[in-house]
Amino acid sequence: MPAEGEPRSLAELKLQRLKYLRHLQHRKDELRKRPVPRTYLPTARPKQLAPDDPRHDCGCGRNDDTWNIWLLMAGRGFGKSLVGSNWIVHQAMANPDSEWAVFAPTFRDTRKVCIEGSTGILAAMQPGELHQYRRNELQIVLSNGATIYGYSADQPERARGANLWGAWCEELGSWRYEQTWHEGLVPALRKGENPRIVVTTTPRPTVLIRDLINRNDGSVHVTRGSTWENSANLSATALAELKRRYEGTRLGRQELEGELLEDIEGSLWQRSDIDATRIRPEDVPDLVRIVVAIDPAVTSNEDSDETGIVVAGEDGQGQGYVLADYSFQGTPHETMLRVVQAYKTHNADCVVGEVNNGGDYIGSLLRTVDPNVPYRAVRASRGKVIRAEPVAALYSQHRVHHVGSFPELEDQLCTWTAVSGTKSPDRLDALVWAVVELKGLSMGSWASAYGTVNCTHCRKGFLIEDPSTKQLRTRCPHCRAPVEPPEDRD
């Protein structure tokens, strides 16, 4: 043994260093496992506090610690996202090595709003709480070993196999697939003593939201709120714009006051009919025809209406299927790019567009994006009500199925009335044009109406008459396979 003060051997120094590192790691693990004292929303209003918080007050007159689902249903600008992000971070920091999830209607919503937004998860974290953010994987690792995963409600299967302690669900009323909740999220809540879900959403009378509200077993705590409750934190410009657009309207009761609106008297469509025939994507049969319908906006500025873009198809049994709603606010060129994308994504047969109100540009502009997309211009020779009533009748006969949910479209269908005197919404108009042009749902021949055929090789539709030469095609413009003209063409 070396005398005191003499140099030690290299092996002894390495052993001493290893023991010291193990001691540091042990201390680090002990500290990491201790719940970190943190302030939870010190400026929160009573309604923004969880039901089991003693300061919570949503008008129910009680403090509730028995809930499994907290449904915070409020108007725009209430501060819902702030609540969800702070709640999930607070819970994750209180439970080391736990796993949590945040769901939003799309991956973009999850990343841009729930995680990276000004009131998102990253903003809710206090200094030293974030260990790593894996942006491409939507995965947040906290300093105590807890992890928050980001999911899209558009992909129900992604959450299967997770072991979650709880979740934050953003804008549940805009989720397209109900099975994301029943088959993706709920079965994954299998860790911790009391897995909980916080739902922050603008109210919409979807099947799932109505089910949560109607539960009377104490598992769901409902908190309602309006935009005006958070007016002190909203800009005067934003408040003025919200008032200009929604105040005094029925939709304003939903978007601003947080009221859950049901069907109104005189509406041509009923939610019960839509819900009764709603199906999953995997249940769609083989379709014999698919169309993309456009109801164009007259102008293209920030105050313009939306351009309605709806994809629908029909099977050989006279049943219709609403496949997608691509409606948005954009320039004519952006519209054509989106239409062509929808046409190719759904392997559609044809594009139809209304040309009555400024839509004459559709055909020529569509050709600049893709000259091989079959297009048919339609003109409204009858009133909107006369066109819409037969389509609504098909819904009441349970002959039209929505593949998943289309919240904005369904809101328009179930709130517009023939006697209201208001302009029918663009999504509704596009849907009507799509269903009207699916001749198998009523009568008529597709080939005679459009002059189109389906290629037997690539299954894509095209105009049998070449628009540039006015000659009948002998080859498919997509795959160049030989084709025969339709038998019923004059």
FENCOR-V846768 format. One record per pair of residues at least 12 apart in sequence whose ideal C-beta (glycine too) atoms are under 10 Angstrom apart, sorted by the first residue. I is the first residue (numbers start at 0). J is the second residue. D is the distance in whole Angstrom. If there is no record, write none. Layout:
I J D
I J D
This chain:
28 95 9
28 144 9
30 95 10
30 142 10
30 143 9
31 95 6
31 96 8
31 141 10
31 142 7
31 143 5
31 144 6
31 145 10
32 94 10
32 95 5
32 96 8
32 143 7
32 144 8
33 95 8
33 143 8
34 92 7
34 93 5
34 94 8
34 95 8
34 143 8
35 89 10
35 92 5
35 93 8
35 95 9
35 125 8
35 127 9
35 128 7
35 141 9
35 142 8
35 143 7
36 92 9
36 93 10
37 85 10
37 88 8
37 89 7
37 92 6
37 93 8
37 124 9
37 125 6
37 128 8
38 85 10
38 89 9
38 125 8
39 52 8
39 54 10
39 85 6
39 86 8
39 88 9
39 89 5
39 90 10
39 92 10
39 93 10
39 123 10
40 52 9
40 54 10
40 78 9
40 81 7
40 82 7
40 84 10
40 85 5
40 86 8
40 89 8
40 123 9
42 81 10
42 232 9
43 55 9
43 78 8
43 81 8
43 82 8
43 85 8
44 56 9
44 57 10
44 77 9
44 78 8
44 82 10
44 224 8
44 228 7
44 229 8
44 231 10
44 232 10
45 57 7
45 58 9
45 222 10
46 58 8
46 71 8
46 73 8
46 77 8
46 78 9
46 82 9
46 222 6
46 223 8
46 224 5
46 228 7
46 229 10
47 71 8
47 73 9
47 77 8
47 78 6
47 79 9
47 81 7
47 82 5
47 85 9
47 86 9
47 222 9
47 224 8
47 228 9
47 229 9
48 62 10
48 82 8
48 85 10
48 86 9
48 222 9
49 63 9
49 64 9
49 66 8
49 69 6
49 71 9
49 82 8
49 85 10
49 86 6
49 89 9
49 90 9
49 195 9
49 197 8
49 220 9
49 222 9
50 62 7
50 63 4
50 64 7
50 65 9
50 66 5
50 69 6
50 71 10
50 195 10
50 197 10
50 220 4
50 221 9
50 222 7
51 63 6
51 64 4
51 65 8
51 66 7
51 69 9
51 193 10
51 195 9
51 220 9
52 64 9
52 86 10
55 69 10
55 220 9
55 222 8
56 222 10
57 69 10
57 71 9
57 220 8
57 221 8
57 222 4
57 223 7
57 224 8
58 222 9
58 223 8
58 224 10
59 220 8
59 221 8
59 222 8
61 220 10
63 217 8
63 220 5
64 193 9
64 220 10
65 193 9
65 216 10
65 217 5
65 218 8
65 220 8
66 193 9
66 195 7
66 196 9
66 197 10
66 217 7
66 218 7
66 219 7
66 220 4
66 221 10
67 165 10
67 188 9
67 193 7
67 194 7
67 195 6
67 196 7
67 214 10
67 216 10
67 217 9
67 218 5
67 219 7
67 220 9
68 166 10
68 168 9
68 185 10
68 195 7
68 196 5
68 197 8
68 198 6
68 211 6
68 214 8
68 218 6
68 219 5
68 220 7
68 221 9
69 82 9
69 83 10
69 86 8
69 167 10
69 195 7
69 196 7
69 197 5
69 198 7
69 199 9
69 219 8
69 220 5
69 221 8
69 222 7
70 168 9
70 171 8
70 196 9
70 197 9
70 198 5
70 199 9
70 200 8
70 202 10
70 208 8
70 211 5
70 212 7
70 214 10
70 219 6
70 220 7
70 221 5
70 222 7
70 223 9
71 83 8
71 86 10
71 197 7
71 198 7
71 199 5
71 200 7
71 220 9
71 221 8
71 222 5
71 223 8
71 224 7
71 257 9
72 171 9
72 172 8
72 198 8
72 199 8
72 200 6
72 201 8
72 202 5
72 203 9
72 208 8
72 211 9
72 212 8
72 221 7
72 222 7
72 223 5
72 224 8
72 257 6
72 258 9
72 259 7
73 199 8
73 200 8
73 201 7
73 202 8
73 222 8
73 223 6
73 224 4
73 225 7
73 226 8
73 228 8
73 229 9
73 255 10
73 256 9
73 257 4
74 201 7
74 202 8
74 223 9
74 224 7
74 225 5
74 226 4
74 227 8
74 228 8
74 229 9
74 241 9
74 245 9
74 251 9
74 252 9
74 253 8
74 254 6
74 255 4
74 256 6
74 257 4
74 258 8
75 201 6
75 225 9
75 226 5
75 229 10
75 233 9
75 237 9
75 241 7
75 245 8
75 253 10
75 254 6
75 255 7
75 257 9
76 225 9
76 226 5
76 227 9
76 228 9
76 229 6
76 230 8
76 232 8
76 233 5
76 234 10
76 237 7
76 238 8
76 241 7
76 254 10
76 255 8
77 199 9
77 201 9
77 222 10
77 223 9
77 224 5
77 225 7
77 226 6
77 227 9
77 228 6
77 229 5
77 232 10
77 233 10
77 255 9
77 257 7
78 118 7
78 199 9
78 224 8
78 226 10
78 228 8
78 229 5
78 232 7
78 233 9
79 118 9
79 169 8
79 170 8
79 197 10
79 198 9
79 199 4
79 200 7
79 201 8
79 222 10
79 224 8
79 229 10
79 257 10
80 103 10
80 112 6
80 113 7
80 116 7
80 117 9
80 118 5
80 119 7
80 120 10
80 122 10
80 123 10
80 167 9
80 169 7
80 170 9
80 199 6
81 116 10
81 117 9
81 118 4
81 119 9
81 122 9
81 123 8
81 199 9
81 229 9
81 232 9
82 118 9
82 123 10
82 167 9
82 197 7
82 199 6
82 222 9
82 224 10
83 101 7
83 103 10
83 112 10
83 113 7
83 118 9
83 119 9
83 120 9
83 123 9
83 166 10
83 167 4
83 168 8
83 169 6
83 170 10
83 197 6
83 198 8
83 199 4
83 200 10
84 101 8
84 112 9
84 113 7
84 114 8
84 116 8
84 118 6
84 119 5
84 120 5
84 121 8
84 122 7
84 123 4
84 124 9
84 147 10
84 167 7
84 169 9
84 197 10
84 199 9
85 118 9
85 120 9
85 122 9
85 123 5
85 124 9
85 167 10
86 123 9
86 165 9
86 167 7
86 195 9
86 197 5
86 199 9
87 99 6
87 100 8
87 101 6
87 113 9
87 120 7
87 123 8
87 139 10
87 145 10
87 147 6
87 164 10
87 165 7
87 166 8
87 167 4
87 197 7
88 119 10
88 120 6
88 121 9
88 122 10
88 123 5
88 124 6
88 125 8
88 128 7
88 129 9
88 139 9
88 141 8
88 145 9
88 147 8
88 167 10
89 123 8
89 125 10
90 145 9
90 147 10
90 164 7
90 165 6
90 166 10
90 167 9
90 191 9
90 195 8
90 197 9
91 120 9
91 124 10
91 128 9
91 139 8
91 141 6
91 143 8
91 144 10
91 145 4
91 146 8
91 147 6
91 164 8
91 165 9
92 124 9
92 125 8
92 128 6
92 141 6
92 142 8
92 143 6
92 145 7
93 143 9
93 145 9
94 141 10
94 143 8
94 144 10
94 145 6
94 164 6
94 165 9
94 190 9
94 191 7
94 192 10
95 141 9
95 142 9
95 143 4
95 144 5
95 145 6
96 141 10
96 143 7
96 144 4
96 145 6
96 146 8
96 164 10
96 190 10
97 141 9
97 143 9
97 144 8
97 145 5
97 146 8
97 147 9
97 162 9
97 163 9
97 164 4
97 165 8
97 190 7
97 191 7
98 144 10
98 145 7
98 146 5
98 147 8
98 148 7
98 161 7
98 162 6
98 163 6
98 164 6
98 165 9
98 166 10
98 187 9
98 190 7
98 191 9
99 120 10
99 139 9
99 141 9
99 145 7
99 146 7
99 147 5
99 148 7
99 161 10
99 163 6
99 164 6
99 165 6
99 166 6
99 167 8
99 190 10
99 191 10
99 194 10
100 137 10
100 146 9
100 147 7
100 148 5
100 149 8
100 150 6
100 157 10
100 158 7
100 161 7
100 163 5
100 164 9
100 165 8
100 166 4
100 167 8
100 168 9
100 183 9
100 184 7
100 187 7
100 188 9
100 196 9
101 113 5
101 114 7
101 119 9
101 120 7
101 137 8
101 139 9
101 147 6
101 148 7
101 149 5
101 150 7
101 166 7
101 167 5
101 168 8
101 169 7
101 197 10
102 148 10
102 149 8
102 150 5
102 151 7
102 152 5
102 153 10
102 157 10
102 158 8
102 166 6
102 167 7
102 168 5
102 169 7
102 170 9
102 171 8
102 174 8
102 179 7
102 180 8
102 183 8
102 184 6
102 196 9
102 198 9
103 149 8
103 150 8
103 151 7
103 152 7
103 153 9
103 167 9
103 168 8
103 169 4
103 170 6
103 171 10
103 173 9
103 174 9
103 199 10
104 151 7
104 152 5
104 153 7
104 168 10
104 169 8
104 170 6
104 171 9
104 172 9
104 173 5
104 174 6
104 175 7
104 176 10
104 179 10
104 404 10
104 406 9
105 151 5
105 152 7
105 153 6
105 154 9
105 170 10
105 173 9
105 174 10
105 175 9
106 137 7
106 149 8
106 150 8
106 151 4
106 152 10
106 153 8
106 154 8
106 157 10
107 151 8
108 149 10
108 151 8
108 152 9
108 153 10
108 169 7
108 170 7
108 173 8
109 137 6
109 148 10
109 149 4
109 150 7
109 151 6
109 152 9
109 169 8
110 134 7
110 135 10
110 137 6
110 149 7
110 151 9
112 169 7
112 170 8
113 137 9
113 147 10
113 149 7
113 150 10
113 167 7
113 168 10
113 169 5
113 170 9
113 199 10
114 132 8
114 134 8
114 137 7
114 138 10
114 139 7
114 147 8
114 149 6
115 132 9
115 134 8
115 137 10
116 169 10
119 169 10
120 132 9
120 139 6
120 141 10
120 147 6
120 149 9
120 167 9
121 139 8
124 139 9
124 141 8
124 142 9
127 141 10
127 142 6
128 141 6
128 142 5
128 143 8
128 145 9
129 141 7
129 142 7
130 142 5
130 143 8
130 144 8
130 145 9
130 146 9
131 146 9
132 147 10
133 146 10
133 148 10
133 149 10
134 149 10
136 148 8
136 149 8
137 149 3
137 150 7
137 151 9
145 164 8
147 163 10
147 166 9
147 167 9
148 161 7
148 163 8
148 166 9
148 187 10
150 166 9
150 168 10
150 179 8
150 183 8
150 184 8
150 187 10
151 174 10
151 175 10
151 179 8
152 168 8
152 169 9
152 170 9
152 171 8
152 173 8
152 174 4
152 175 7
152 176 7
152 177 10
152 178 10
152 179 5
152 180 8
152 183 8
152 184 9
152 404 10
153 174 8
153 175 6
153 176 7
153 179 8
153 403 9
154 176 8
154 179 8
154 183 8
155 174 10
155 175 10
155 176 5
155 177 9
155 178 5
155 179 4
155 180 8
155 181 9
155 182 6
155 183 4
155 184 9
155 279 9
155 280 10
155 403 10
156 178 9
156 179 9
156 182 8
156 183 7
157 179 9
157 183 7
158 179 7
158 180 10
158 182 9
158 183 4
158 184 6
158 185 9
158 186 8
158 187 5
158 188 10
159 182 7
159 183 6
159 184 10
159 186 7
159 187 7
160 183 10
160 186 9
160 187 7
161 183 9
161 184 9
161 186 9
161 187 4
161 188 9
161 189 9
161 190 9
162 187 7
162 188 9
162 189 6
162 190 5
162 191 10
163 184 8
163 185 10
163 186 10
163 187 5
163 188 5
163 189 7
163 190 6
163 191 8
163 194 7
163 196 9
164 188 8
164 189 9
164 190 5
164 191 4
164 192 9
164 193 9
164 194 6
164 195 8
165 188 7
165 190 9
165 191 7
165 193 9
165 194 5
165 195 5
165 196 7
165 197 8
166 180 10
166 184 6
166 185 9
166 187 8
166 188 7
166 194 8
166 195 8
166 196 5
166 197 8
166 198 9
167 195 10
167 196 8
167 197 5
167 198 8
167 199 7
168 180 8
168 184 7
168 196 6
168 197 7
168 198 5
168 199 7
168 200 8
168 207 10
169 197 9
169 198 8
169 199 6
169 200 7
170 198 9
170 199 7
170 200 5
170 201 7
170 203 9
170 406 9
171 196 10
171 198 5
171 199 8
171 200 4
171 201 9
171 202 10
171 203 8
171 205 8
171 207 7
171 208 6
171 211 8
171 406 10
172 198 9
172 200 5
172 201 6
172 202 6
172 203 3
172 204 8
172 205 6
172 207 8
172 208 6
172 253 9
172 259 9
172 404 9
172 406 6
172 410 9
173 200 8
173 201 8
173 203 7
173 205 9
173 404 8
173 405 10
173 406 5
173 407 8
174 200 9
174 203 10
174 205 8
174 207 7
174 208 10
174 403 9
174 404 7
174 406 8
175 280 9
175 323 10
175 324 9
175 401 10
175 402 9
175 403 4
175 404 5
175 405 7
175 406 8
176 207 10
176 279 7
176 280 8
176 402 9
176 403 5
176 404 7
177 205 8
177 206 6
177 207 5
177 210 9
177 274 10
177 277 8
177 279 9
177 403 8
177 404 7
178 279 7
178 280 10
178 281 10
178 403 9
179 207 9
179 403 10
180 196 9
180 198 10
180 207 6
180 210 10
180 211 9
181 207 8
184 196 7
196 211 10
196 219 9
197 220 10
198 211 7
198 219 9
198 221 10
198 222 10
199 222 10
200 257 10
201 253 7
201 254 6
201 255 10
201 257 7
201 259 10
201 406 9
202 223 8
202 252 9
202 253 6
202 254 9
202 256 9
202 257 6
202 258 6
202 259 4
202 260 7
203 253 7
203 259 8
203 260 8
203 404 9
203 406 5
203 407 9
203 409 8
203 410 7
204 253 9
204 259 6
204 260 6
204 261 6
204 262 8
204 270 6
204 274 10
204 406 10
204 409 9
204 410 9
204 413 8
205 259 10
205 270 9
205 274 9
205 404 6
205 406 7
205 409 8
206 270 9
206 273 10
206 274 5
206 277 8
206 404 8
207 404 9
208 259 7
209 259 8
209 261 9
209 270 9
209 274 9
212 259 7
221 259 10
222 257 9
223 256 9
223 257 5
223 258 8
223 259 9
224 256 9
224 257 5
225 252 10
225 254 10
225 255 6
225 256 5
225 257 5
225 258 9
226 238 8
226 241 6
226 242 9
226 245 9
226 246 10
226 251 9
226 254 8
226 255 5
226 256 8
226 257 8
227 241 10
227 242 10
227 255 7
227 256 8
228 257 9
238 255 10
241 254 8
241 255 6
242 255 8
244 302 10
248 414 10
248 421 10
249 263 7
249 414 6
249 419 10
250 410 8
250 411 10
250 414 7
253 410 8
253 414 9
260 410 8
260 413 9
260 414 7
261 413 8
261 414 10
262 412 10
262 413 5
262 414 8
263 413 8
263 414 6
263 415 9
263 416 7
263 419 9
264 416 8
264 418 10
265 415 9
265 416 4
265 417 7
265 418 6
265 419 8
266 391 9
266 412 8
266 413 5
266 414 7
266 415 7
266 416 5
266 417 9
266 419 9
267 384 8
267 387 6
267 388 6
267 390 8
267 391 4
267 392 9
267 394 8
267 395 9
267 412 8
267 413 9
267 415 7
267 416 7
267 417 6
267 423 10
267 427 9
267 431 10
268 387 9
268 390 9
268 391 5
268 394 6
268 395 8
268 399 10
268 409 8
268 411 9
268 412 4
268 413 5
268 414 9
268 415 8
268 416 10
268 427 9
268 430 10
269 391 9
269 394 8
269 395 7
269 412 9
269 413 7
270 409 7
270 410 10
270 412 9
270 413 5
271 395 10
271 413 10
272 391 9
272 393 10
272 394 5
272 395 5
272 396 9
272 397 7
272 399 9
272 412 10
272 413 9
273 321 9
273 394 7
273 397 10
273 399 8
273 400 9
273 401 6
273 404 9
273 405 9
273 408 10
273 409 6
273 412 7
273 413 8
274 401 9
274 404 9
274 409 9
275 394 9
275 395 10
275 397 6
275 400 9
276 318 9
276 319 10
276 320 10
276 394 8
276 396 10
276 397 5
276 398 8
276 399 7
276 400 5
276 401 7
277 321 10
277 400 7
277 401 5
277 402 8
277 403 7
277 404 7
277 405 10
277 409 10
278 318 10
278 320 8
278 400 5
278 401 8
278 402 6
278 403 8
279 402 7
279 403 7
280 320 10
280 322 9
280 402 6
280 403 7
281 402 10
282 320 10
282 400 9
282 402 8
283 312 8
283 314 8
283 318 10
283 320 6
283 322 8
283 400 8
283 402 6
284 312 10
284 314 5
284 315 8
284 316 8
284 318 8
284 320 8
284 400 10
285 312 10
285 314 7
285 315 8
286 311 9
286 312 4
286 313 6
286 314 6
286 315 9
286 318 9
286 319 9
286 320 7
286 322 8
286 345 9
286 346 9
286 347 10
286 348 9
286 437 10
287 312 8
287 313 6
287 314 6
287 315 5
287 316 10
287 348 9
287 437 9
287 439 7
287 445 8
287 453 8
288 311 9
288 312 6
288 313 6
288 314 9
288 315 10
288 319 10
288 347 9
288 348 5
288 349 8
288 436 9
288 437 6
288 438 8
288 439 7
288 440 10
288 445 6
288 449 9
288 451 9
288 453 8
288 460 8
289 310 7
289 311 7
289 312 4
289 313 8
289 320 9
289 322 7
289 341 10
289 342 9
289 345 5
289 346 7
289 347 4
289 348 6
289 349 8
289 433 9
289 437 9
289 460 8
290 309 9
290 310 7
290 311 6
290 312 7
290 313 9
290 322 10
290 342 9
290 345 9
290 347 6
290 348 6
290 349 5
290 350 7
290 351 6
290 373 10
290 375 9
290 432 8
290 433 5
290 434 9
290 435 10
290 436 5
290 437 6
290 445 9
290 449 9
290 460 9
291 308 7
291 309 8
291 310 5
291 311 8
291 322 9
291 323 9
291 325 8
291 337 10
291 338 6
291 339 9
291 340 10
291 341 5
291 342 5
291 343 10
291 344 10
291 345 7
291 347 5
291 348 9
291 349 8
291 350 5
291 351 7
291 352 9
291 372 9
291 374 10
291 429 9
291 432 10
291 433 8
292 307 7
292 308 7
292 309 5
292 310 8
292 311 7
292 338 10
292 341 10
292 347 10
292 349 10
292 350 8
292 351 5
292 352 7
292 353 8
292 377 9
292 428 8
292 429 5
292 430 7
292 431 8
292 432 4
292 433 4
292 434 8
292 435 9
292 436 7
292 437 10
293 306 7
293 307 7
293 308 6
293 309 8
293 325 9
293 326 9
293 334 7
293 335 9
293 337 10
293 338 6
293 341 10
293 350 7
293 351 7
293 352 4
293 353 7
293 354 10
293 358 7
293 361 6
293 365 9
293 374 9
293 377 10
293 425 9
293 428 9
293 429 6
293 432 8
293 433 9
294 306 7
294 307 4
294 308 8
294 309 8
294 326 8
294 351 10
294 352 8
294 353 5
294 355 10
294 356 9
294 358 8
294 423 9
294 424 9
294 425 5
294 426 8
294 427 8
294 428 4
294 429 4
294 430 9
294 431 8
294 432 7
294 433 10
295 307 8
295 308 9
295 331 8
295 334 7
295 352 7
295 353 7
295 354 8
295 355 9
295 356 7
295 357 6
295 358 4
295 359 9
295 360 8
295 361 6
295 425 8
295 428 10
295 429 9
296 326 10
296 327 10
296 328 7
296 329 9
296 330 10
296 331 9
296 334 8
296 356 9
296 357 8
296 358 9
296 425 7
297 356 5
297 357 4
297 358 8
298 357 8
299 328 8
299 329 7
299 330 5
299 331 6
299 332 9
299 333 8
299 334 8
299 357 10
300 328 9
300 330 9
301 328 8
302 328 9
303 328 6
303 329 9
303 330 9
304 326 10
304 328 8
304 356 10
304 422 8
304 424 8
304 425 6
305 326 5
305 327 6
305 328 5
305 329 9
305 407 9
305 411 10
305 424 8
305 425 5
305 426 7
305 429 9
306 325 9
306 326 6
306 327 7
306 328 7
306 329 7
306 330 10
306 331 9
306 333 9
306 334 5
306 337 8
306 338 9
306 352 10
306 358 9
306 361 10
306 425 6
306 426 9
306 429 8
307 324 8
307 325 9
307 326 5
307 327 9
307 352 10
307 353 9
307 408 9
307 411 9
307 423 10
307 424 8
307 425 4
307 426 5
307 427 7
307 428 5
307 429 3
307 430 7
307 431 9
307 432 8
307 433 9
308 323 8
308 324 7
308 325 4
308 326 5
308 327 7
308 329 10
308 334 7
308 337 6
308 338 6
308 340 10
308 341 6
308 350 10
308 352 10
308 425 9
308 426 8
308 429 6
308 433 10
309 321 7
309 322 8
309 323 7
309 324 6
309 325 7
309 326 7
309 341 9
309 405 9
309 408 7
309 425 10
309 426 7
309 427 9
309 428 9
309 429 4
309 430 5
309 431 9
309 432 8
309 433 5
309 434 9
310 322 4
310 323 4
310 324 8
310 325 7
310 338 10
310 341 5
310 342 8
310 344 8
310 345 5
310 347 7
310 350 10
310 402 10
310 429 9
310 430 10
310 433 7
311 323 9
311 324 10
311 345 9
311 347 9
311 399 8
311 400 10
311 401 10
311 402 10
311 429 9
311 430 7
311 432 9
311 433 4
311 434 6
311 435 10
311 436 9
311 437 6
311 440 9
312 345 8
312 346 10
312 347 8
312 348 9
312 402 9
312 433 9
312 437 7
312 439 10
313 398 9
313 399 9
313 433 10
313 434 9
313 436 10
313 437 4
313 438 8
313 439 5
313 440 6
313 445 9
314 400 10
314 439 8
315 439 7
316 398 9
316 439 9
317 393 9
317 396 10
317 398 6
317 437 10
317 439 6
317 440 6
317 441 9
318 393 9
318 397 9
318 398 6
318 399 8
318 400 7
318 439 9
318 440 8
319 390 9
319 393 7
319 394 9
319 398 6
319 399 4
319 400 7
319 401 10
319 433 9
319 434 6
319 437 6
319 439 8
319 440 5
320 399 7
320 400 5
320 401 8
320 402 6
320 437 9
321 399 7
321 400 7
321 401 5
321 402 6
321 403 9
321 405 7
321 408 8
321 409 10
321 430 7
321 433 8
321 434 8
322 341 9
322 344 9
322 345 6
322 347 9
322 400 10
322 401 9
322 402 5
322 403 9
322 405 10
322 433 9
323 341 6
323 344 8
323 345 7
323 402 8
323 403 9
323 405 8
323 408 10
324 341 10
324 401 9
324 403 10
324 404 10
324 405 5
324 406 9
324 407 7
324 408 5
324 409 9
324 426 6
324 429 8
324 430 8
325 337 5
325 338 8
325 340 8
325 341 5
325 344 9
325 345 10
325 426 10
325 429 9
326 405 9
326 407 7
326 408 7
326 411 9
326 424 9
326 425 6
326 426 5
326 427 10
326 428 10
326 429 7
326 430 10
327 425 10
328 425 10
331 357 9
331 358 9
331 360 6
331 361 8
331 364 6
331 365 10
332 360 10
332 364 7
332 367 8
332 368 8
334 352 10
334 360 9
334 361 8
334 364 8
334 365 9
334 368 10
335 350 9
335 352 10
335 360 9
335 361 8
335 363 10
335 364 5
335 365 5
335 366 9
335 367 7
335 368 5
335 369 8
335 372 9
336 364 10
336 368 6
336 369 9
337 368 10
338 350 6
338 352 8
338 361 8
338 364 10
338 365 7
338 368 8
338 369 9
338 372 8
338 374 9
339 365 7
339 368 5
339 369 5
339 371 10
339 372 6
340 368 10
340 369 10
342 365 9
342 368 10
342 369 8
342 371 10
342 372 6
342 373 9
342 374 10
342 459 9
342 460 9
343 369 8
343 372 9
343 459 9
343 477 10
346 453 10
346 457 9
346 458 7
346 459 6
346 460 8
347 372 9
347 373 9
347 459 8
347 460 7
348 373 7
348 437 10
348 445 8
348 449 8
348 451 6
348 452 9
348 453 6
348 458 9
348 459 8
348 460 3
348 461 8
349 372 8
349 373 4
349 374 7
349 375 6
349 436 8
349 445 8
349 448 9
349 449 5
349 450 10
349 451 6
349 460 6
349 461 9
349 462 8
350 362 9
350 365 7
350 369 10
350 372 6
350 373 7
350 374 5
350 375 7
350 376 10
350 460 10
351 373 9
351 374 8
351 375 5
351 376 8
351 377 5
351 429 9
351 432 6
351 433 7
351 435 9
351 436 5
351 437 10
351 448 10
351 449 9
352 365 8
352 374 7
352 375 8
352 376 6
352 377 7
352 429 9
352 432 8
353 376 8
353 377 6
353 378 7
353 379 6
353 425 10
353 428 7
353 429 8
353 431 10
353 432 6
354 376 5
354 377 7
354 378 6
354 379 9
355 376 10
355 377 9
355 378 6
355 379 5
355 380 9
356 379 9
356 428 10
358 376 8
358 377 9
358 378 9
359 376 8
361 374 7
361 376 7
362 374 5
362 375 9
362 376 6
362 466 9
366 466 8
366 467 9
370 465 10
370 466 8
370 467 8
370 476 8
371 459 9
371 461 6
371 462 9
371 465 10
371 466 10
371 475 9
371 476 4
371 477 6
372 459 10
372 460 9
372 461 8
372 462 9
372 476 10
373 449 7
373 450 8
373 451 5
373 452 9
373 459 9
373 460 6
373 461 5
373 462 5
373 463 9
373 464 10
373 466 9
373 476 10
374 449 9
374 462 8
374 466 9
375 436 8
375 448 8
375 449 6
375 450 9
375 451 8
375 462 9
377 432 6
377 435 8
377 436 7
379 428 9
379 431 10
379 432 9
382 417 9
382 423 10
383 415 9
383 417 8
383 422 9
383 423 5
383 427 9
383 428 7
383 431 8
384 416 9
384 417 4
384 418 9
384 423 9
385 417 9
386 423 9
386 428 9
386 431 5
386 432 8
386 434 10
386 435 6
387 412 9
387 415 8
387 417 7
387 423 7
387 427 7
387 428 8
387 430 9
387 431 5
387 434 10
387 435 9
388 417 8
388 431 10
389 431 9
389 434 8
389 435 8
389 440 9
389 441 7
390 412 9
390 427 9
390 430 7
390 431 5
390 432 9
390 433 9
390 434 5
390 435 7
390 437 10
390 440 9
390 441 10
391 412 8
391 417 9
391 431 9
391 434 10
393 434 7
393 435 10
393 437 10
393 440 6
393 441 8
394 412 8
394 434 9
396 440 10
398 434 10
398 440 7
399 430 9
399 434 7
399 437 9
399 440 8
405 426 8
405 430 9
407 424 9
407 426 6
408 424 9
408 425 10
408 426 4
408 427 7
408 429 9
408 430 7
409 426 9
409 427 10
409 430 10
410 424 9
410 426 9
410 427 10
411 423 8
411 424 4
411 425 8
411 426 5
411 427 5
411 428 9
411 430 9
412 424 8
412 426 8
412 427 6
412 430 7
412 431 10
413 427 10
414 427 10
415 427 6
415 428 10
436 448 7
436 449 8
444 485 8
444 486 10
444 487 5
444 488 9
445 460 9
445 485 9
445 487 9
446 463 8
446 484 9
446 485 4
446 486 8
446 487 5
446 488 6
447 485 8
447 487 5
447 488 7
447 489 8
449 462 8
449 463 9
449 485 9
450 462 6
450 463 5
450 464 6
450 471 10
450 484 9
450 485 8
450 488 7
450 489 10
451 463 6
451 464 9
451 485 8
451 488 10
452 472 9
452 475 9
452 482 6
452 483 8
452 484 7
452 485 5
452 486 10
452 488 9
453 475 9
453 482 9
453 485 10
454 474 9
454 475 4
454 476 9
454 477 6
454 478 6
454 479 10
454 480 6
454 481 10
454 482 6
455 475 9
455 480 7
455 481 9
455 482 7
455 483 9
456 475 7
456 477 9
456 478 5
456 479 9
456 480 4
456 481 9
456 482 9
457 475 6
457 477 5
457 478 4
457 479 9
457 480 7
458 475 10
458 477 9
458 478 10
459 475 7
459 476 9
459 477 5
459 478 8
460 475 10
460 477 9
461 474 10
461 475 6
461 476 5
461 477 7
461 482 8
462 476 9
463 482 8
463 483 9
463 484 5
463 485 6
463 488 7
464 484 9
464 488 9
471 483 10
471 484 5
471 488 9
472 484 8
